[in-house]
Amino acid sequence: MTTRRSVLAASALIAATRVHPRLAIAQDATPGPDTSPAPEASALLGAWTGTQTGWNMGTIPYSGAGTITFTTAHGHIVQGAKQYTDEDGVVHEEPVEVVILSDGTILGAEHDSILFGALHEDGTLLLAKLETGLDQDAALARLRKDGQPLPPSEVDAASLKGRWIGAYDGFHHGEVTSGLCQINIAETDGQLVQGTGNYKMGDADWSVAQLYCGVLGGAGELMLSTTGGYMIGHLADDDTMDLTYLVVGMANVAVSMRLHRHETALLGTPMSEAEMPGIDLIGLWSGPRMEHDLGDVVGGIEELTITSREGAAFGGTKRWHDGDGQWFPTEALNVVVQPDGLIAMTDEDGVMLGRMLDDGSLELAYVSPGIPEPKANYNLLTRSM
C-alpha cells in the first residue's frame, strides 16, 4: 500500500481576542457575504515551502520537504493546493482549504486530515496535520514564502515521556459521559510524540489501547491524533495537560480531559470550577456563515442551540441553510471550552474552533475533510436574549 507523505503540520494557537471591523455583519441582513479578503487571509496568499516531519500510521517516522500554494481568499477562507511526494517518488497534488480567525488561529482541511496552526510574526507558517483511522498520521510543517532559511526549532518533547492519567467529562452525541483516561507517551522525536491511550467508564474495564501520535507546539500546545479522533490542548504546567478530545460522526464526542503525570495523579479529579473559563454558552446562537463549495462562495445562516452543561463541556444541536431559507437537518453538537478560552466543537461531519470576541459574539471556523474537496466555512454568531 502506498503511504502518503504529507507536507503539512504543527503550530501555536494564539490567544488574543479582538474584533476586526469586517466582522460587523448585520444578523438580519440578506445572506450575501462580503467576499473581499480579510487582511489575515490576504497574508496567506502565495507559495509556502519548507520542511515537515511526522509519524505515519501512528508509528513510522518520516521527514521531507513540500509546498502549499494558496491562490484564492474570500473573507476569512483561503483556498489552495499542496504538493507532496509519496514513497515511490510520485508527486501528488491535493486541494487545501483553511479558515483564519481574527486572532490568527488557522483551522483547515484536506482530503483526509484536519489542520491546525498559525502564521507567526517572523513570517513562519506552522501547521499541524492530524489524520485518524487506519492511516493515522500526525505531522509538523514549518513553511515560509520569502525564501529565507527556517531557524532551527528549540522545542523538544522528550520531557513528556511517561504515563499521564486523569479524568474526563463531556458529551457523547448529546448525552453526558465521564470517567478516567490515560496516555502513555513512549517515544519522542523533536516536537513529535507517539504512544498509546485508553479510557475507563465507571466500573467497566479499561478500553483497548489506541495509538496516539502528535505534535508539541512552541508555547506548550498539544495536537494529537488517535485512530478514532483528535485531541487539542496545552500543558497547564510541567505536570498537567488540559486536552479536548473530539470525535466526528453520528456518535460525535467532545470531552474535556485533565491529565497529570502518573507520580502526581489525582484520580477522578477534573478541573475545579475556579479553573474553568468564565464562558457560558447556553442559549440560541445564530448569524451569517460563508462557505466554499466546489469553488463557489455560498452565504447562509448558522444556528446553534446549546441547552446543557457538564463542567467545561456543553451539549446542544446545530442547523444551517445556504441562503434559500431551507434548513438542513438538525445535528447533535458537542462543545468544550478550554481553560485558555479556545472553543472546540464537533458535529456529524466536521470540527469547529473559535473564541468569544470582546463584543460577546462567537467567531467560529468549521472544516470537514472530504473528496473531491474539503469543506470550510466561517461563522459569526450572536446570542438571542
C-alpha positions as CSV (number, residue, x, y, z in Angstrom):
1,M,0.0,0.0,0.0
2,T,1.3,3.4,-0.9
3,T,1.9,5.6,2.2
4,R,1.2,9.3,1.7
5,R,3.9,11.7,2.9
6,S,2.1,14.9,3.6
7,V,3.8,18.2,3.7
8,L,1.5,19.6,6.4
9,A,1.8,20.0,10.2
10,A,2.1,22.0,13.5
11,S,1.6,25.2,15.4
12,A,0.8,27.8,18.1
13,L,-2.8,28.8,18.7
14,I,-2.7,32.5,19.5
15,A,-4.9,33.5,22.4
16,A,-5.6,37.2,21.7
17,T,-9.2,38.3,21.3
18,R,-10.0,41.3,19.2
19,V,-12.9,42.4,16.9
20,H,-12.0,43.1,13.3
21,P,-14.2,45.7,11.5
22,R,-15.1,43.2,8.8
23,L,-16.9,41.2,11.5
24,A,-19.6,43.8,12.0
25,I,-22.2,41.9,9.8
26,A,-25.9,42.5,10.5
27,Q,-27.5,39.2,11.6
28,D,-30.8,40.0,9.8
29,A,-29.1,41.1,6.5
30,T,-29.9,39.2,3.4
31,P,-27.3,36.4,3.1
32,G,-24.7,37.6,0.6
33,P,-21.3,37.7,2.3
34,D,-18.6,40.2,1.7
35,T,-16.1,38.1,-0.3
36,S,-13.2,40.5,-0.3
37,P,-10.2,39.0,1.6
38,A,-9.8,39.8,5.2
39,P,-6.2,41.1,6.0
40,E,-5.4,37.9,7.9
41,A,-6.4,35.8,4.8
42,S,-4.5,38.0,2.3
43,A,-1.3,37.4,4.3
44,L,-1.5,33.7,3.5
45,L,-1.7,34.1,-0.3
46,G,1.3,32.7,-2.2
47,A,3.6,29.7,-2.3
48,W,4.9,28.4,1.0
49,T,7.8,26.0,1.1
50,G,9.6,24.3,3.9
51,T,10.2,21.1,5.9
52,Q,8.0,18.6,7.6
53,T,8.3,15.7,10.0
54,G,5.7,13.2,11.2
55,W,4.5,9.8,12.2
56,N,2.8,7.8,9.5
57,M,0.3,5.0,10.5
58,G,0.9,6.2,14.1
59,T,4.4,4.7,14.5
60,I,6.6,5.2,11.3
61,P,8.7,8.4,11.4
62,Y,9.2,10.3,8.1
63,S,10.5,13.7,7.0
64,G,10.8,15.7,3.8
65,A,10.0,18.9,2.0
66,G,7.0,20.3,0.3
67,T,4.9,23.2,-0.8
68,I,1.5,24.7,-0.1
69,T,0.3,27.3,-2.6
70,F,-2.7,29.5,-1.5
71,T,-4.3,31.1,-4.5
72,T,-7.7,32.5,-3.5
73,A,-9.1,34.3,-0.5
74,H,-12.7,35.1,0.2
75,G,-13.3,36.8,3.6
76,H,-11.6,34.6,6.2
77,I,-11.5,31.5,3.9
78,V,-8.4,30.7,1.9
79,Q,-8.1,28.0,-0.9
80,G,-5.1,26.4,-2.5
81,A,-3.3,23.1,-3.0
82,K,-0.4,21.2,-1.5
83,Q,2.2,19.2,-3.4
84,Y,3.8,16.2,-1.9
85,T,5.9,13.1,-2.9
86,D,4.9,9.6,-1.9
87,E,7.4,6.8,-1.0
88,D,7.6,5.8,-4.7
89,G,8.7,9.2,-5.7
90,V,5.4,10.1,-7.4
91,V,4.3,13.8,-7.0
92,H,0.7,14.4,-6.0
93,E,-1.4,17.5,-5.6
94,E,-4.4,17.8,-3.3
95,P,-6.8,20.7,-2.5
96,V,-6.5,22.5,0.8
97,E,-9.0,24.9,2.4
98,V,-8.3,26.9,5.6
99,V,-10.1,29.5,7.7
100,I,-8.0,32.1,9.6
101,L,-9.8,33.7,12.5
102,S,-9.2,37.3,13.6
103,D,-6.8,36.2,16.4
104,G,-4.6,34.4,13.9
105,T,-5.8,30.8,14.6
106,I,-5.9,28.7,11.5
107,L,-8.2,25.7,11.1
108,G,-8.1,23.8,7.8
109,A,-8.8,20.5,6.0
110,E,-7.6,18.4,3.0
111,H,-9.0,15.1,1.7
112,D,-8.4,13.1,4.8
113,S,-7.0,15.4,7.5
114,I,-7.6,18.4,9.7
115,L,-5.0,21.2,10.0
116,F,-4.3,23.5,13.0
117,G,-1.9,26.3,13.0
118,A,-0.9,30.0,12.9
119,L,1.1,32.5,10.9
120,H,3.8,33.9,13.2
121,E,5.2,37.4,13.3
122,D,8.6,36.2,12.0
123,G,6.9,35.1,8.7
124,T,6.8,31.4,9.5
125,L,3.7,29.4,8.9
126,L,3.3,26.5,11.3
127,L,0.7,23.8,10.6
128,A,-0.2,20.6,12.4
129,K,-1.8,17.8,10.3
130,L,-3.9,15.2,12.1
131,E,-5.4,12.2,10.4
132,T,-7.4,9.5,12.1
133,G,-8.3,5.9,11.1
134,L,-6.0,3.1,9.8
135,D,-3.8,5.6,8.0
136,Q,-3.4,7.6,11.3
137,D,-0.9,10.4,10.8
138,A,0.4,13.4,12.8
139,A,3.0,15.8,11.3
140,L,4.6,19.2,11.8
141,A,5.4,21.6,9.0
142,R,7.4,24.8,9.2
143,L,6.9,26.9,6.0
144,R,8.0,30.3,4.6
145,K,7.2,32.1,1.3
146,D,10.1,34.6,1.3
147,G,12.9,32.0,0.6
148,Q,14.6,32.7,3.9
149,P,16.0,29.7,5.8
150,L,14.0,28.3,8.6
151,P,15.5,28.8,12.1
152,P,16.0,25.5,14.0
153,S,13.2,24.6,16.3
154,E,14.1,24.8,20.0
155,V,11.1,22.7,21.1
156,D,11.8,19.2,22.5
157,A,9.0,17.0,23.7
158,A,11.3,14.5,25.5
159,S,10.2,15.7,28.9
160,L,6.7,14.5,28.1
161,K,7.7,10.8,28.1
162,G,5.8,8.6,30.6
163,R,2.3,7.9,31.8
164,W,-0.3,10.6,32.2
165,I,-3.6,9.8,33.9
166,G,-6.7,11.8,34.9
167,A,-10.4,12.4,34.5
168,Y,-12.7,13.4,31.6
169,D,-16.3,14.7,31.3
170,G,-18.3,15.9,28.4
171,F,-20.9,14.8,25.9
172,H,-21.3,11.8,23.6
173,H,-23.9,12.6,20.9
174,G,-25.7,14.9,23.3
175,E,-25.5,12.5,26.4
176,V,-23.4,13.2,29.4
177,T,-20.3,11.0,29.7
178,S,-17.5,10.9,32.3
179,G,-14.7,8.6,33.5
180,L,-10.9,8.1,33.7
181,C,-8.4,8.4,30.9
182,Q,-4.7,7.8,30.4
183,I,-1.9,8.4,27.9
184,N,1.5,6.7,27.8
185,I,4.0,8.7,25.7
186,A,6.6,6.2,24.7
187,E,8.6,7.9,22.0
188,T,9.6,11.5,21.0
189,D,11.4,13.0,18.1
190,G,12.0,16.7,18.4
191,Q,8.5,18.2,18.7
192,L,6.8,14.8,17.8
193,V,5.3,12.5,20.4
194,Q,4.0,8.9,20.0
195,G,2.4,6.4,22.4
196,T,-0.9,4.8,23.4
197,G,-4.0,5.8,25.4
198,N,-7.3,4.4,26.7
199,Y,-10.2,5.3,29.0
200,K,-12.5,3.8,31.6
201,M,-16.2,4.4,32.4
202,G,-17.5,3.7,35.9
203,D,-16.8,0.1,37.0
204,A,-16.1,-1.1,33.5
205,D,-12.6,-2.3,32.4
206,W,-10.2,-0.1,30.7
207,S,-10.8,0.1,27.0
208,V,-8.4,-1.4,24.4
209,A,-5.5,0.9,24.0
210,Q,-5.3,3.1,20.8
211,L,-2.2,4.5,19.1
212,Y,-1.7,8.2,19.8
213,C,0.7,10.5,17.8
214,G,1.1,14.2,17.7
215,V,2.9,17.5,18.0
216,L,4.1,19.7,20.8
217,G,3.9,23.4,19.8
218,G,6.3,26.2,20.8
219,A,4.0,27.6,23.6
220,G,3.0,24.2,25.1
221,E,0.2,23.4,22.7
222,L,-0.6,19.7,22.1
223,M,-2.2,18.4,19.0
224,L,-2.7,14.6,18.8
225,S,-4.5,12.1,16.5
226,T,-5.9,8.7,17.5
227,T,-7.4,6.0,15.4
228,G,-10.8,7.5,16.3
229,G,-10.5,11.2,16.9
230,Y,-8.4,14.4,17.5
231,M,-7.0,15.9,20.7
232,I,-6.3,19.6,21.1
233,G,-5.0,21.3,24.2
234,H,-1.9,22.5,26.1
235,L,0.4,22.0,29.0
236,A,-1.1,23.8,32.0
237,D,2.2,23.2,33.9
238,D,5.1,20.7,33.8
239,D,2.9,18.0,35.4
240,T,-0.6,18.8,33.9
241,M,-2.2,18.5,30.5
242,D,-5.6,20.0,29.6
243,L,-6.9,18.4,26.4
244,T,-10.2,18.3,24.4
245,Y,-11.0,15.0,22.7
246,L,-13.1,15.4,19.5
247,V,-14.8,12.6,17.5
248,V,-16.7,13.4,14.3
249,G,-19.6,11.3,13.1
250,M,-23.1,10.2,14.0
251,A,-21.8,9.3,17.5
252,N,-19.8,12.5,17.8
253,V,-17.9,13.3,21.1
254,A,-16.4,16.3,22.8
255,V,-15.0,15.8,26.2
256,S,-12.7,17.8,28.5
257,M,-9.7,16.0,29.9
258,R,-7.3,16.9,32.7
259,L,-4.2,14.6,32.9
260,H,-1.4,14.5,35.4
261,R,1.9,12.8,35.4
262,H,1.4,9.3,37.0
263,E,3.5,10.2,40.0
264,T,1.3,13.2,40.9
265,A,-2.0,12.0,39.6
266,L,-5.2,12.7,41.5
267,L,-7.6,10.1,40.0
268,G,-11.1,11.3,39.2
269,T,-10.2,14.9,39.8
270,P,-11.3,17.1,36.8
271,M,-10.9,20.9,36.6
272,S,-12.3,22.8,39.5
273,E,-15.0,25.4,39.0
274,A,-12.4,28.1,39.7
275,E,-10.2,26.8,36.9
276,M,-12.9,26.7,34.3
277,P,-13.1,29.6,31.9
278,G,-16.0,32.0,32.7
279,I,-17.8,31.4,29.4
280,D,-21.4,30.3,29.4
281,L,-22.6,29.2,26.0
282,I,-26.2,28.2,27.0
283,G,-28.7,29.8,24.6
284,L,-29.6,30.2,20.9
285,W,-26.7,31.5,18.7
286,S,-27.3,32.5,15.1
287,G,-25.7,34.6,12.4
288,P,-24.1,34.7,9.0
289,R,-21.9,31.9,7.5
290,M,-19.7,31.8,4.4
291,E,-18.6,28.6,2.7
292,H,-16.6,27.5,-0.2
293,D,-18.5,24.7,-2.1
294,L,-16.9,23.2,-5.2
295,G,-15.3,26.6,-6.0
296,D,-18.3,28.7,-5.3
297,V,-18.8,31.1,-2.4
298,V,-22.1,30.5,-0.7
299,G,-23.7,32.6,2.1
300,G,-26.3,31.5,4.6
301,I,-27.3,31.3,8.2
302,E,-25.8,29.1,11.0
303,E,-27.8,28.4,14.2
304,L,-26.6,26.7,17.4
305,T,-28.9,25.8,20.2
306,I,-26.9,24.9,23.4
307,T,-29.1,23.5,26.1
308,S,-26.9,21.7,28.7
309,R,-23.6,21.9,30.5
310,E,-21.3,19.4,32.2
311,G,-18.2,21.1,33.7
312,A,-16.3,22.8,30.8
313,A,-18.5,20.9,28.2
314,F,-21.8,21.8,26.6
315,G,-24.4,19.9,24.6
316,G,-26.9,21.0,22.0
317,T,-27.8,21.0,18.3
318,K,-26.9,22.7,15.1
319,R,-28.7,23.5,11.9
320,W,-28.0,25.8,8.9
321,H,-29.2,26.9,5.5
322,D,-27.4,28.3,2.5
323,G,-29.5,31.4,1.9
324,D,-32.6,29.9,0.4
325,G,-34.3,29.5,3.8
326,Q,-34.4,25.7,3.6
327,W,-32.9,24.4,6.8
328,F,-30.6,21.3,6.5
329,P,-31.4,18.5,9.1
330,T,-30.6,19.3,12.7
331,E,-27.4,17.6,14.1
332,A,-26.2,16.9,17.6
333,L,-23.5,19.3,18.7
334,N,-20.9,18.8,21.4
335,V,-18.7,21.6,22.8
336,V,-15.7,22.1,25.1
337,V,-14.4,25.4,26.3
338,Q,-10.7,25.1,27.1
339,P,-9.0,26.9,30.0
340,D,-7.4,29.4,27.6
341,G,-10.9,30.2,26.1
342,L,-10.5,28.3,22.9
343,I,-13.9,26.7,22.0
344,A,-13.9,23.3,20.2
345,M,-17.0,21.7,18.8
346,T,-17.9,18.6,16.8
347,D,-21.0,17.6,14.8
348,E,-21.7,14.7,12.4
349,D,-19.3,15.9,9.7
350,G,-16.6,18.1,11.0
351,V,-14.8,20.2,13.6
352,M,-15.3,23.8,14.7
353,L,-12.8,26.1,16.6
354,G,-13.3,29.6,17.7
355,R,-13.5,32.1,20.5
356,M,-15.9,34.5,22.1
357,L,-15.0,38.1,21.0
358,D,-14.9,41.2,23.1
359,D,-18.5,42.2,22.0
360,G,-19.9,38.8,23.1
361,S,-20.2,37.3,19.6
362,L,-18.8,33.9,18.7
363,E,-16.3,33.7,15.8
364,L,-16.1,30.1,14.6
365,A,-14.2,28.3,11.8
366,Y,-15.6,25.0,10.6
367,V,-13.9,22.3,8.5
368,S,-14.7,18.9,7.1
369,P,-12.2,16.7,5.2
370,G,-13.5,15.1,2.1
371,I,-13.3,14.2,-1.6
372,P,-13.4,15.8,-4.2
373,E,-12.5,18.7,-2.0
374,P,-12.7,19.5,1.7
375,K,-15.2,22.0,3.1
376,A,-14.5,25.1,5.1
377,N,-16.8,27.8,6.4
378,Y,-16.6,31.0,8.6
379,N,-19.3,31.9,11.1
380,L,-20.0,35.0,13.2
381,L,-22.9,34.3,15.7
382,T,-24.7,36.3,18.3
383,R,-26.9,35.1,21.2
384,S,-30.6,35.7,21.3
385,M,-31.7,37.2,24.6
